[in-house]
Amino acid sequence: MPNKMSIMIVDDEKVVRESFLHWFEKIGHRVEAAASGSEALDKLAKAPFEVMFVDIKMPGMNGIELLENVKSEYPDTTVVIITAYGSIESSVKAMQMGAVDYLLKPFKPDQLTLVMEKIAQQKRLVQEYDYLKGRLEKITKFDNIIGQSDEMMEVFDLIVDIAQSETSVLLTGETGTGKELVAKAIHAKSPRAHHPFIAINCGAIPDSLLESELFGHQKGSFTSATHTRKGFLEVVAGGTLFLDEIGEISSKMQVDLLRVLEEKKLTRIGSNQLVDVDFRLISATRRDLEKKIEAGTFRRDFFYRINVIKINIPPLRKRKADIPLLIDHFLKKYSQETAKHVDRISRDAQARLMEYNWPGNVRELENAIERAVVLSKSRTLGTDDFMFLRAPLSQTLKERSLAAMEKAHIQRILSETNGNVTHAAAILGINRVTLHKKIKRFNLKRK
């Protein structure tokens, strides 16, 4: 059973208000009712409520208008919309504006229980967020890498352990996890810190051009070589060379780089003269290089040379303890850059960002905060500022038919009941045979 909460029921139908009051009082919640939007706002002005159930169709101020007022003045209040099939389109609009869920009339106590469990889970996420944010004074800001999770602490320890060595390092991890920041941190704590740090994205440069960029060329060695030019392997002298997406380079380039790493010498394109080079190599990839070796597209000897020490940067979804710190950091950064003074994020928005899977990792989170700050018309970021992260909900806007909404609603109940057809049918108010037919008709997933 969810933790006890303060709840307000807003509905112009007396029988609906009494049903809610009876059910919630029975399980121990503090609950009050209001027959109109204006009455609800009067009650909110006197005492806060954690959750509001709001009927979408009411005389005077309707549910959408009340929701807009509540989210503007009381952003931490969670709102659930009460609606009928005829008002589904308005319900979708309400979800866009910050409502966390909706109930279709007529509904049963089991549905209320599921909604309250969902709200309780969201509030637990908010409490976790607040706890983690409360540890900001203990934040580890390691050369612009922000993190306090156990996973990132292991990365920080490795950086310290290997910084003083000359060993080649391979950084692995998904796009957007911050591999270049880790490379810069290793360089900054190394004896080479006062020499250049040069980063090259191998996947963004054609192989023929990459050879010239790395090795340099002599004047006249090819048509556009109008003067002799040093490559980055020389320019980085004494410093650190970071080759991102090293899994994209050709076999020939792997052979050429392997020779340089072993001999510490190179020859420019069009020259026979050997040139001494001095640099530390840090490489990075999002690919599985061992699979590329098995496929014959990556050389084993080159792999062993660049992979003396390996550091895997965990994706953001596996270090969610860092999300509150990152949100706070990016909020301050873009609030200052845009001079918009967006200095707060609502509890509902916090919970949404904690729940999101972040396939684009830290880079996606940063982009999301920047976008929200730039477009926000308030000093507080709310759930509506992050609607673009909710793909399933955005899709419902394109599916406004009753059949599409019925499909979405049945799928949601199936998900919430973990595929239990008997339970789902009871909540939906239909028999099991009818539900099985609808599952087949809509091609729904049981779990």
Wavefront OBJ file of the C-alpha trace (Angstrom):
o trace
v 0.000 0.000 0.000
v 1.366 3.456 -0.901
v 2.500 5.803 1.854
v -0.218 7.979 3.319
v -0.662 11.221 1.366
v -2.710 14.389 1.307
v -5.199 14.161 -1.565
v -7.787 16.523 -3.059
v -10.684 15.367 -5.247
v -12.033 17.978 -7.662
v -15.258 16.942 -9.431
v -18.641 18.588 -9.861
v -20.415 15.231 -9.410
v -21.167 14.557 -5.757
v -21.252 10.777 -6.190
v -17.722 10.808 -7.646
v -16.399 12.964 -4.788
v -17.996 10.698 -2.180
v -16.629 7.549 -3.838
v -13.113 8.947 -3.753
v -13.487 10.178 -0.176
v -14.777 6.811 1.024
v -11.996 4.831 -0.666
v -9.070 7.053 0.318
v -10.227 7.597 3.905
v -10.664 3.834 4.226
v -6.957 3.261 3.473
v -5.770 6.127 5.663
v -5.032 9.051 3.328
v -5.850 12.641 4.305
v -8.426 13.599 1.713
v -10.635 16.605 0.942
v -13.016 17.350 -1.907
v -13.887 20.390 -3.991
v -16.856 20.796 -6.314
v -15.164 23.332 -8.622
v -11.799 24.626 -9.775
v -12.123 27.855 -7.822
v -12.939 25.980 -4.613
v -9.916 23.762 -5.183
v -7.614 26.778 -5.554
v -9.020 28.265 -2.339
v -8.218 25.043 -0.480
v -4.720 24.898 -1.991
v -4.049 28.453 -0.807
v -4.727 27.334 2.774
v -2.828 24.024 2.787
v -0.683 22.078 0.319
v -1.847 18.811 -1.222
v 0.497 16.157 -2.582
v -1.978 14.703 -5.089
v -5.038 16.054 -6.895
v -7.603 14.079 -8.893
v -9.217 16.573 -11.282
v -12.262 16.050 -13.482
v -11.575 17.419 -16.933
v -15.151 18.609 -17.583
v -16.561 20.966 -14.982
v -18.698 24.099 -15.217
v -16.772 27.343 -14.836
v -13.095 26.569 -14.591
v -12.501 23.249 -16.376
v -9.845 20.666 -15.493
v -7.314 21.917 -18.056
v -7.515 25.470 -16.688
v -7.221 24.219 -13.108
v -4.210 22.070 -14.068
v -2.537 25.095 -15.635
v -3.064 27.110 -12.441
v -1.849 24.304 -10.179
v 1.311 23.645 -12.205
v 2.076 27.370 -12.253
v 1.529 28.046 -8.550
v 2.077 24.620 -6.952
v 4.528 22.754 -9.262
v 5.200 19.999 -6.703
v 1.554 18.902 -6.618
v 0.920 15.724 -8.617
v -2.217 15.891 -10.788
v -4.243 12.958 -12.134
v -6.981 13.700 -14.676
v -10.447 12.093 -14.448
v -12.014 11.715 -17.865
v -14.353 9.765 -20.125
v -13.671 8.295 -23.554
v -15.237 11.347 -25.149
v -12.554 13.567 -23.582
v -9.499 11.488 -24.456
v -8.007 14.203 -26.655
v -8.196 16.679 -23.776
v -6.579 14.084 -21.511
v -3.597 13.830 -23.827
v -3.298 17.613 -23.731
v -3.411 17.463 -19.923
v -0.577 14.908 -19.905
v 1.437 17.319 -22.038
v 0.835 20.065 -19.505
v 2.131 18.010 -16.602
v -0.584 15.601 -15.442
v 1.061 12.299 -14.507
v -1.826 9.983 -15.365
v -5.523 9.773 -16.190
v -8.479 7.684 -15.018
v -11.252 6.687 -17.402
v -14.809 6.762 -16.043
v -16.154 4.461 -14.795
v -13.194 3.137 -12.837
v -12.729 0.626 -10.047
v -10.811 0.735 -6.749
v -8.103 -1.471 -8.247
v -7.343 1.240 -10.793
v -7.038 3.838 -8.034
v -4.643 1.538 -6.215
v -2.441 1.177 -9.305
v -2.387 4.929 -9.885
v -1.483 5.617 -6.261
v 1.288 2.991 -6.374
v 2.695 4.689 -9.466
v 2.590 8.082 -7.743
v 4.241 6.636 -4.627
v 7.023 5.179 -6.772
v 7.556 8.543 -8.438
v 7.743 10.257 -5.058
v 10.340 7.731 -3.917
v 12.404 8.701 -6.953
v 12.041 12.358 -5.969
v 13.183 11.573 -2.433
v 16.168 9.717 -3.881
v 16.908 12.736 -6.057
v 16.729 15.092 -3.060
v 18.996 12.820 -1.038
v 21.588 12.661 -3.788
v 21.383 16.384 -4.425
v 21.866 16.945 -0.706
v 25.291 15.393 -1.091
v 26.405 18.160 -3.435
v 28.938 19.346 -0.897
v 30.640 15.970 -1.359
v 30.575 16.180 -5.145
v 33.623 14.945 -6.956
v 34.299 17.305 -9.837
v 37.263 15.599 -11.387
v 38.678 17.783 -14.147
v 35.141 18.672 -15.313
v 33.914 15.083 -14.929
v 30.978 15.183 -12.538
v 30.089 12.095 -10.555
v 29.754 10.542 -7.142
v 28.482 7.087 -8.066
v 30.538 4.007 -7.225
v 31.028 3.400 -10.947
v 32.568 6.825 -11.514
v 34.674 6.609 -8.360
v 36.300 3.532 -9.867
v 37.040 5.504 -13.043
v 38.550 8.358 -10.992
v 40.768 5.899 -9.103
v 42.027 4.442 -12.381
v 42.783 7.913 -13.744
v 44.944 8.675 -10.704
v 46.647 5.281 -10.842
v 47.686 5.510 -14.500
v 48.233 9.251 -14.984
v 51.936 9.146 -14.076
v 52.752 6.293 -16.463
v 53.495 6.413 -20.183
v 51.256 3.438 -20.924
v 48.786 3.490 -23.816
v 45.162 3.642 -22.662
v 41.991 2.472 -24.406
v 38.728 4.107 -23.317
v 35.545 2.212 -24.146
v 31.925 3.182 -23.747
v 28.826 4.370 -25.543
v 28.599 7.654 -27.407
v 28.102 10.586 -25.054
v 29.598 9.011 -21.925
v 32.511 11.479 -21.737
v 35.487 9.525 -23.040
v 37.304 12.679 -24.178
v 36.848 14.251 -20.732
v 38.486 11.186 -19.184
v 41.365 11.433 -21.662
v 41.848 15.113 -20.759
v 41.810 14.235 -17.056
v 44.549 11.625 -17.545
v 46.607 14.182 -19.460
v 46.011 16.915 -16.865
v 47.321 14.720 -14.033
v 50.297 13.400 -15.986
v 53.861 14.727 -16.312
v 52.838 15.776 -19.848
v 50.221 18.218 -18.566
v 52.159 21.324 -19.680
v 52.445 20.017 -23.249
v 49.707 19.843 -25.915
v 46.588 17.687 -25.737
v 45.330 17.010 -29.267
v 42.052 15.203 -29.952
v 41.186 13.723 -33.346
v 37.951 11.959 -34.279
v 39.138 9.226 -36.641
v 35.588 8.422 -37.713
v 35.025 11.959 -39.011
v 38.092 12.191 -41.291
v 38.549 10.228 -44.552
v 41.460 7.805 -44.324
v 43.490 9.517 -47.046
v 43.212 12.865 -45.257
v 43.796 11.289 -41.830
v 47.203 10.056 -42.955
v 48.258 13.592 -43.865
v 46.775 15.013 -40.654
v 48.718 12.558 -38.483
v 52.001 12.121 -40.351
v 52.326 15.462 -42.162
v 53.682 15.829 -45.700
v 56.475 17.317 -47.751
v 55.926 20.135 -50.215
v 54.959 18.702 -53.607
v 54.157 15.218 -52.315
v 50.650 15.544 -53.793
v 48.727 18.119 -55.818
v 47.527 20.354 -52.954
v 50.752 20.053 -50.917
v 51.970 23.584 -51.564
v 54.213 23.604 -48.503
v 55.767 21.207 -45.996
v 53.507 20.555 -43.048
v 54.010 18.766 -39.737
v 51.391 16.231 -38.730
v 49.770 16.000 -35.331
v 52.160 13.206 -34.318
v 54.914 15.846 -34.417
v 52.891 18.850 -33.266
v 51.824 17.044 -30.075
v 55.518 16.831 -29.064
v 55.772 15.911 -25.382
v 51.995 15.836 -24.962
v 49.053 13.467 -25.338
v 47.362 12.390 -28.555
v 43.727 11.318 -28.199
v 42.379 9.258 -31.102
v 38.622 8.930 -30.754
v 36.720 6.220 -32.675
v 39.975 4.399 -33.393
v 37.969 1.371 -34.483
v 37.148 3.205 -37.722
v 40.701 3.460 -39.127
v 41.911 1.253 -41.997
v 44.275 -1.710 -41.681
v 47.016 0.308 -43.434
v 46.666 3.126 -40.922
v 46.813 0.583 -38.088
v 50.106 -0.754 -39.480
v 51.565 2.754 -39.851
v 50.558 3.802 -36.336
v 51.832 0.533 -34.863
v 55.263 1.206 -36.374
v 55.312 4.731 -34.899
v 54.308 3.445 -31.453
v 57.050 0.827 -31.491
v 59.868 2.889 -33.031
v 58.925 6.417 -31.838
v 59.768 7.623 -35.354
v 57.802 8.533 -38.463
v 58.272 9.647 -42.041
v 56.122 12.381 -43.538
v 54.251 11.689 -46.766
v 56.617 12.252 -49.658
v 59.754 12.081 -47.500
v 62.316 9.394 -46.644
v 63.638 11.179 -43.568
v 62.884 9.689 -40.148
v 61.530 12.142 -37.570
v 61.612 11.454 -33.814
v 58.263 11.745 -32.040
v 57.345 11.829 -28.351
v 53.733 11.488 -27.257
v 51.415 9.385 -25.148
v 48.521 7.705 -26.957
v 45.032 7.510 -25.511
v 42.471 5.880 -27.784
v 38.703 5.552 -27.523
v 35.998 3.502 -29.196
v 32.320 2.676 -28.902
v 32.887 -0.502 -30.930
v 33.701 -3.995 -29.679
v 37.230 -4.224 -31.083
v 37.592 -7.903 -30.198
v 34.630 -8.680 -32.454
v 36.260 -6.611 -35.196
v 39.430 -8.682 -34.728
v 37.395 -11.877 -35.153
v 35.806 -10.399 -38.285
v 39.243 -9.569 -39.681
v 38.701 -5.780 -39.758
v 41.019 -4.880 -36.886
v 44.604 -6.008 -36.335
v 45.318 -8.021 -33.208
v 48.897 -6.698 -32.836
v 47.689 -3.089 -33.020
v 44.914 -3.840 -30.522
v 47.398 -5.180 -27.971
v 49.568 -2.075 -28.422
v 46.746 0.420 -27.740
v 44.931 -1.683 -25.122
v 47.605 -1.932 -22.427
v 45.200 -0.367 -19.913
v 41.472 -0.321 -20.558
v 38.937 1.958 -18.858
v 35.244 1.415 -19.523
v 33.099 4.516 -19.027
v 29.666 3.382 -17.754
v 26.498 4.652 -19.480
v 24.371 7.133 -17.560
v 21.577 4.593 -17.024
v 24.010 2.530 -14.933
v 25.092 5.447 -12.750
v 21.838 7.247 -12.021
v 23.221 8.481 -8.722
v 25.074 11.082 -10.817
v 21.952 12.456 -12.526
v 20.988 14.992 -9.796
v 24.524 16.403 -9.789
v 24.596 16.641 -13.561
v 21.171 18.309 -13.669
v 22.273 20.890 -11.109
v 25.521 21.523 -13.006
v 23.878 21.949 -16.432
v 21.018 24.011 -14.980
v 23.492 26.512 -13.535
v 25.610 26.479 -16.689
v 22.811 27.249 -19.146
v 20.962 29.570 -16.800
v 24.099 31.729 -16.734
v 24.782 31.404 -20.458
v 21.237 32.379 -21.448
v 20.770 34.937 -18.625
v 17.258 33.506 -18.110
v 17.676 32.782 -14.378
v 16.043 29.367 -14.586
v 17.155 28.209 -11.155
v 14.837 25.376 -10.191
v 13.379 22.082 -11.420
v 10.074 20.703 -10.157
v 9.792 17.406 -8.313
v 7.758 15.819 -11.121
v 10.385 16.860 -13.656
v 13.143 15.506 -11.408
v 11.372 12.166 -11.227
v 10.930 12.050 -14.985
v 14.621 12.671 -15.590
v 15.531 9.995 -13.047
v 13.215 7.486 -14.759
v 14.400 8.193 -18.319
v 16.875 5.700 -19.808
v 19.228 8.275 -21.465
v 20.298 6.373 -24.591
v 22.462 9.392 -25.506
v 24.056 9.416 -22.036
v 25.457 12.604 -20.437
v 25.498 14.404 -23.771
v 21.750 13.821 -24.186
v 21.066 14.994 -20.626
v 23.055 18.168 -21.221
v 21.189 18.838 -24.474
v 17.851 18.222 -22.723
v 18.629 20.718 -19.944
v 19.931 23.304 -22.426
v 16.805 22.949 -24.580
v 14.508 23.204 -21.570
v 16.255 26.312 -20.227
v 16.243 28.068 -23.604
v 12.532 27.427 -24.217
v 11.273 27.802 -20.645
v 8.979 30.699 -19.829
v 9.330 30.151 -16.095
v 12.110 30.105 -13.519
v 11.132 26.519 -12.725
v 11.525 23.674 -15.209
v 8.480 21.402 -15.134
v 7.429 18.140 -16.727
v 6.085 19.981 -19.769
v 9.627 21.229 -20.475
v 10.748 17.627 -20.992
v 7.805 16.205 -22.936
v 10.128 15.579 -25.879
v 11.754 12.799 -23.819
v 8.502 10.859 -23.607
v 8.307 9.215 -27.024
v 5.307 6.987 -26.236
v 3.229 9.981 -25.146
v 4.263 12.113 -28.117
v 3.156 9.301 -30.390
v -0.346 9.414 -28.907
v -0.735 12.937 -30.262
v -0.608 11.439 -33.756
v -3.084 8.734 -32.811
v -6.201 10.626 -31.826
v -8.786 7.989 -32.809
v -10.815 6.207 -30.142
v -9.381 2.857 -31.268
v -5.832 4.128 -30.871
v -6.545 5.452 -27.386
v -8.283 2.187 -26.448
v -5.226 0.263 -27.627
v -2.895 2.508 -25.622
v -5.062 2.267 -22.504
v -5.306 -1.545 -22.630
v -1.559 -1.848 -23.182
v -0.941 0.411 -20.184
v -3.179 -1.709 -17.927
v -1.499 -4.905 -19.163
v 1.899 -3.413 -18.362
v 0.813 -2.269 -14.905
v -0.625 -5.708 -14.105
v 2.485 -7.459 -15.453
v 0.458 -9.243 -18.125
v -2.113 -10.723 -15.719
v -5.154 -11.001 -18.010
v -7.608 -11.734 -15.190
v -6.504 -8.691 -13.198
v -6.374 -6.465 -16.287
v -9.843 -7.562 -17.423
v -11.268 -6.767 -13.970
v -9.789 -3.268 -14.047
v -11.015 -2.674 -17.595
v -14.488 -3.939 -16.701
v -14.565 -6.617 -19.428
v -14.337 -10.416 -19.392
v -11.171 -12.371 -20.142
v -12.420 -13.591 -23.551
v -13.066 -10.028 -24.717
v -9.667 -8.916 -23.479
v -7.935 -11.794 -25.289
v -9.690 -10.738 -28.504
v -8.546 -7.151 -28.061
v -4.977 -8.272 -27.343
v -5.024 -10.233 -30.600
v -6.744 -7.451 -32.550
v -4.334 -4.744 -31.413
v -1.315 -7.062 -31.413
v -0.574 -6.108 -27.803
v 2.249 -7.379 -25.614
v 1.292 -9.282 -22.481
v 4.401 -8.059 -20.645
l 1 2 3 4 5 6 7 8 9 10 11 12 13 14 15 16 17 18 19 20 21 22 23 24 25 26 27 28 29 30 31 32 33 34 35 36 37 38 39 40 41 42 43 44 45 46 47 48 49 50 51 52 53 54 55 56 57 58 59 60 61 62 63 64 65 66 67 68 69 70 71 72 73 74 75 76 77 78 79 80 81 82 83 84 85 86 87 88 89 90 91 92 93 94 95 96 97 98 99 100 101 102 103 104 105 106 107 108 109 110 111 112 113 114 115 116 117 118 119 120 121 122 123 124 125 126 127 128 129 130 131 132 133 134 135 136 137 138 139 140 141 142 143 144 145 146 147 148 149 150 151 152 153 154 155 156 157 158 159 160 161 162 163 164 165 166 167 168 169 170 171 172 173 174 175 176 177 178 179 180 181 182 183 184 185 186 187 188 189 190 191 192 193 194 195 196 197 198 199 200 201 202 203 204 205 206 207 208 209 210 211 212 213 214 215 216 217 218 219 220 221 222 223 224 225 226 227 228 229 230 231 232 233 234 235 236 237 238 239 240 241 242 243 244 245 246 247 248 249 250 251 252 253 254 255 256 257 258 259 260 261 262 263 264 265 266 267 268 269 270 271 272 273 274 275 276 277 278 279 280 281 282 283 284 285 286 287 288 289 290 291 292 293 294 295 296 297 298 299 300 301 302 303 304 305 306 307 308 309 310 311 312 313 314 315 316 317 318 319 320 321 322 323 324 325 326 327 328 329 330 331 332 333 334 335 336 337 338 339 340 341 342 343 344 345 346 347 348 349 350 351 352 353 354 355 356 357 358 359 360 361 362 363 364 365 366 367 368 369 370 371 372 373 374 375 376 377 378 379 380 381 382 383 384 385 386 387 388 389 390 391 392 393 394 395 396 397 398 399 400 401 402 403 404 405 406 407 408 409 410 411 412 413 414 415 416 417 418 419 420 421 422 423 424 425 426 427 428 429 430 431 432 433 434 435 436 437 438 439 440 441 442 443 444 445 446 447
